[in-house]
Structures are given as structure tokens and as C-alpha cells.
């Protein structure tokens, strides 16, 4: 099973990579860690950043574009 669809040229050049994956329930939140800061995204916030198959979603807010790790936070 292939999780990501990073273009081979971008992967080889090292400009794009997969930082992590998280499984979310219907009410779970996604924590995005960037350095010492983190961004808590609720399900309605995530909808704006999702992309259709083979398309990218919107970029994360400034200051959170260099992601160290992601995790799910249950409610």
C-alpha cells in the first residue's frame, strides 16, 4: 500500500517528503508540531487543508510549514 504520491523528481531532489501519518476519529484533533510550538487542528479546520486525490491541499499557516511530527489527540 502506498501512502503518499510525492512526485519522484521531488522525492529524489529532497524537496518533498512525508513527515508522518496519523489516524483520526470523527471528533479527534490533529496536533502538528513545529519546533517548540504546536498547532491543534479540529476536524472543521482540517477540511480547508485537504486535497482531492492526486492534488495538494492548502499550505499550513506561516510558522508551521516545517513540521517535525504529527499526532492525533482524542477528545
Secondary structure, DSSP 8 states (H G I E B T S, - for coil): -------HHHHHHTS----------TT-EEEEEETTEEEEE-HHHHGGG---TTS------TT-SS--EEEEE--
